[in-house]
Structure formats: structure tokens, C-alpha cells
Amino acid sequence: MAGESLLEAMNSIAVTMIDALSRFDRAQRRTLVVSCLPSLATEWLMPHLDAFYEEYPDIELSVRAELVPTSLERMEDEEIDIIIDYQQEPIKGLSELGKVQEMIMPVCSPAYREDILESGPRAVITRLHDDVPWVGGPRDFEWDAWTSVNPDWNGRATSNRHFNLAVLAYHAAMSGHGIAIGRAVLVNRMLERGELIAATDFAPITGASYRILANRPGNACSPARRFAAWLTTEMTLSQQRALEIIRPTSFGHSVRAAMSVR
């Protein structure tokens, strides 16, 4: 009986100590509240979180996927430390801790490409649109940017499907429903897996920029600045890998022929 009582007391003390140490550990770990667009959160940030924690075990991230306007007031009211936005212009009143200029290009599934090649000049190209590249941004920003540089893509044989998230357009493309404008950072893993391929041999063009924003950035060693530096480096590497995968094909010429006005 005495032994059992002693064991129970020791177990109770051990539980108390573990709980206290856990609370102390959480207090020592700085939690950053990070808000970013849903497509970036699901297709890029989540798959890279383990790599971040391995490099910065003392920083905890609380990630929020949101499609809402970026502002100083929102960061203050909702206690957000970092916003990762996709914008053409800087956001007034916020510190920009990092920026990655995105590259964009049409992407589709391998099967869709083969279908277009087989159909020839009568092919109907379905354009898959992300209607909200950023909150308040122009609806057809990326397709308009692409066709302004490559006017052959303004041919007659097209149809359109619209989505409110880039990731939905990408998944529609993977399912063979059409051609989406891929952001190199976001579609890198899909390109690596062969789920998407370049839909033309034209070179990628510049899109908007990922902007890492803070209202209280802290000093050079602050968690916000360390996260921003890591984010900028890793997103740039993802983009470089995506661009290395893309190779010129004969498809671009076939699409031009398929979409040209007779």
C-alpha cells in the first residue's frame, strides 16, 4: 500500500512538472500570426512548413488562409503579424519585409495538350480564370497580361470558365478542363509531379509580386524578419525549379494555329 501511494504521488508530481515545462516551452516560443491567400496557403506554405520548423524551432506559426483586403487597420484589429499578399503595388502604411516577383504562363494537363494537338485548327481553347488574383484586383489581370504580350492567344476559338481561387483553376486544368495561367511558385509541385505542363513554348512573363508585409517588423533578428527572409528564399527556389521544368515544345505553335482567324 505504501508503495502504491508513493507511486501515485510521484506520478502526480511528474504530470505537474511536465505541464509546467510545457507551459514554459510555449511561452518561450514566439507565435507569429500569418495571413495569406488560400491558394498560397494550401499549395505552397503548408507543404513547406516542416522545413521552416526544422530551421526555426523557436518560432511557431499560426496560419490563416483568407481572401480579405490587406490594411494596417486589419492587422492591428486582428493582431496579425505577417500578411503575404499578391499585389502589383506596395501597400501604404505597412513595412515590406520581402518581395518575390512572380512569373506566369499558361499550363494544362498532358492529356489536354494532346487533345488540342489532335484537334488542330478547329480546337476550342477553354481558358480557366482566377477572378480574384488579389482582393480588389482586376478580374482578368493574368490572362490580359499574357494576351497583351502574346496577341495570338486572342483568337476566336475560345470558351471561358471562372473561379474565385487560383487553386481551383489549377485543379480544373489538372482534370483536363482547359488552360489556366499558372504562377510559377504555386504550380511548381504540380509541374514536378507531371500533373500540369507548359501549354506553350512562349517564355513566361512577369505577373504581380508576393509581398511579405508587417506593421511591427522588429529588429534584424525578430521572428517576423527571420520568417520573411526564409519565405523569400524558399519561394524564389520554388519559382526557379518551376521555370527549369518548363521547356519549349511544339504546342505553342499548334495553339497559335488552332486559334488563328482564317
Protein Blocks (a to p, Z undefined) as FASTA:
>chain_A
ZZmmmmmmmmmmmmmmmmmmmmmmmmmpccddddddfklmmmmmmmmmmmmmmmmmmbcc
ddddddddddfklmmmnopabdcdddfbdcehiacfbdcdddddddddfklmmmmmmnmm
mlccdddddfblbghiafklmmmmmmmmmmmlmcfbdcddddfbfklmmmmmmnopaccd
ddfklmmmmmmnomaccfbfbdcddddddddddfblopmkbmklmmmmmmmmmmmmmmmm
mmmmpccdfklmmmmmmmpcZZ
